[in-house]
Structure formats: C-alpha cells, structure tokens
Amino acid sequence: MKFRPLHDRILVERVESEEVTKGGIILPDTAKEKPQQGKVIAVGNGKKTEEGKLIPLEIKAGDMILFGKYSGSEIKVEGTEYLIMKEDDVLGIVE
C-alpha cells in the first residue's frame, strides 16, 4: 500500500535509540522513552496560502529529523508504526 500525506503533513518512522548507556548500563524496554528522532518516509505537496499559492515543504523524504516529545499522531500501516505530523512540529533536520 502506498501512502502520501496531504498538504503540509509528513510521514515519519521513529529511529530506535541505543539500549546501552555510555556507562554500560543496559536499559530495559520499560525504562526507555520513545525516540524523538525519525526518518521522513513521505511528504505532502505543501501548504496553500489564502491566495491559492502552493508553498512547498523544506523537508523531503529520506531526511533525518528531530521532533517534539508529544508531536504527531501515531498510526499503523501494514503492521509498521509511523507518525503523521505537520511540518511545523519538526524542530530540525539532522545532517
């Protein structure tokens, strides 16, 4: 199944964080927080202004991004968990 977000929304897959701290402590699944970093899978066409002009998104598929802790809506597509969020929820692009 193909999925394309609408307007200024993006589809993000979370990137799992490390299970071992710098000090060598192994974290169990219950102690880990959900990662705030992800890979952009798909993007919408862009946002329309009141005049009807289309403003393209700065983010493109394949970018690694940082987002807020409670950003986006969680969805499942073919058994894989994703987040859908607006471009405004993105804090930055990891280079």
N, C-alpha and C positions, 0 to 999 in steps of 0.2 A: 504494500500500500504506500502510495506517495502522499506526503503531507506538506502543504505550503501555508504558512501563517498569513493572515490578512493584514493589510495596512502597515502599521509600524511595529508589528509584533515579530518576535524571533523565537525559534525553537532551539532549546539548549539541552545538552546532555551533560549531567554533572560529571566531574572528574574526581575519582576517589582519592582521598588523602592517604598519606602513609600510615601504616599500622604500628610503626615503632617510632618513639620519640627520639630526640637527639641523645638523650641519656640512656637509651637502650630499653626503655620500658615499653612493653607490648600492650597496646590498647585493645580491650575487647570491643565488640560491636556496640554494646550498650553504652559505652563511655564516649564513643566518637560522635562529634557533631557532623551534621550534613555539610559537605564541602560548599564553599561559596565561589568556586571556580568551575567553569564549564567550557565545553566546545560548542560553538554555534553549528547547528545541523542545517537549518533552513531559515530564510528571512522573507519578510513580506515585501511588497513593491515599494512602500514608502507612505509617508503621511501627506494628506492633501490639505492645502491651505483653504481659507474661505473663498479665495478667488478661483479655486479649482486646480491650482498648480500642484504638481506632484514633487515632493521633496524626497529624494532617495535616501536610504539609510546609510550611515557611515560604516556600520558593521556588515560583514559579509560572511557567508558560510565558510567554516574552517577556522575562524578566529577563536582564540582562547580569551575568555572574558572573566572579569570579576563582577559579582553582583551582590546585592544586599541579602542579609540572612533570611528575611521573610519575603523576598521578591518572587513574583510569578505564581502561576498556578500549576500544580503537578498533574500530569496526565500520563496514561499508558497507551502506547501504540505498539501493537503486535508484541506485547509482553515486555517491552523496554520502557523504563520510566524516563520522562522528559519534563522540562519546564517550559511553559509559554509565558513570555513576559514582554513588556513594551521596551523599546529602545531606551526610554528614559530611566528604566530600572537598572541599567548597566552602569557600573561605577568606572570601568576602564577596560582597555584591551591589553592583554599580556603579550609582550613582544619578546 
